Amino acid sequence: MSGRQRVVIVVGTRPEAIKLGPVVRELQRTRWAEPAVLATGQHGAVVRDTLACFGLRPEAELDPPLVTGRTAGAGPVAELTAGLLSGLGSRLRAPAVHAVLVQGDTSSALAGAMAAFFAKIPVVHVEAGLRSGDARSPFPEEAHRRMIAELSDLHLAPTRAARRNLLAQGVAAERIVVTGNTVIDAVVAASRRPLPRAVPGLRGIDQDSAPLVVVTAHRRENWGEPIRRVGRAVATLSRQYPDVTFVVAAHMNPSVRNAIEESLRGRPNVLLPGPIPYDAFARLLSRSVLAITDSGGIQEEAAAFGLPILVTRDNTERSEGIDSGLARLVGTDETEIVAAAEKEFAREGVLDVKKPDPPFPRPNPYGDGRAARRCAAACGWLLGRAPRPSDIPAEETR
């Protein structure tokens, strides 16, 4: 077979840009692939800025009517998905596309997989096989990832636990490659790059010797009162630990952002910078002592630095972090969050001095930092242009 194979990479949200950025770069290094990033517009400029951290930009970007004029991602899930499916279907008609990559479990990922399936284009699912066991939690992501599995031709599982989940769903073993998680590639590389500019709201933080705690909240099932409880818990902690700096990296959705920030404004040791560029956020994680988050991606990213995480959810599909002892499920009860943070702060040495930038710890339950290379090689194998890559060594991922 001659000529380059056009591979469309569908990117809708910031986490997708983070996790697919390293894969696109690896595809660019091959002799056989012609990668093209197709942005869906779900997170708009934030996606463009995040891709720029990897030296990338979209070849094309949708402007779905159900996203235009609204807060990105705020519309009803069914309407958003329908709009994305229509736009993606039109974009995949020409020129010829040989494979479509989607990542994770967003509306963009589901719409991308459906559009490719309807166009009879092979679907590659990056970060395949995550399962919480409850189809309605997290909502709608758990249902999305199960549906994407039914449409995919190649399943790139980040861990062996994810592989077992796919096998239990009936996916053929030969269609699964265990790659590790590409977020480890991304966060370690980003944390080591010098920042190109100061981040508003974080000026001087690199010179601040205070211990740092990173806080985020965005899950749809936590919208409203659950996120307010998280905010109130952080406010309580900020009063109890005045020498700790709490950085609340709020979501771009104003209603979500206001819900967590309303209890925190005016606190002298709480920073409210809003969304933080990815390279700055990676550096922030690398020198923090604790993360309080409902984000799946941050559960993985924090593991790259051995950072303890309090997960403000009732369940998680990232069981590897729980099993390793790095992550702890605390839900959104204020008392539980405060008590769990107090326990972490009581550990010897945690609050004594500024945490130095740690080495990349091994083993990491989410991979060895070479997942993107395996993903690109697996795509080549699917398209008959490269040998099948080996799974990540068993000792590197659970």
Protein Blocks (a to p, Z undefined) as FASTA:
>chain_A
ZZjdddddddfbfklmmmmmmmmmmmmmpmkbccddddehlnmmmmmmmmmmnopacfbd
cddfklgopaehkacfklmmmmmmmmmmmmmmpccdfbdcdehjafklmmmmmmmmmnop
acddehihiaehiakbccfklmmmmmmmmmpcbdcdfbfklmmmmmmnopafklpccebj
aklmmmmmmmmpccfbdcehigoklmpmbdcdddddfbfklgcjllmmmmmmmmmmmmmm
mmbccdddddfblklmmmmmmmmgopakbccebjadfklmmmmmmmccbdcdfbfklmmm
mmmnopacdddbfbdfblmlmmnomaccebjafklmmmmmmmmmmpghklmpccdddddd
dddfkbghimmmmmmmmmmmmnopaccdddddfklpZZ
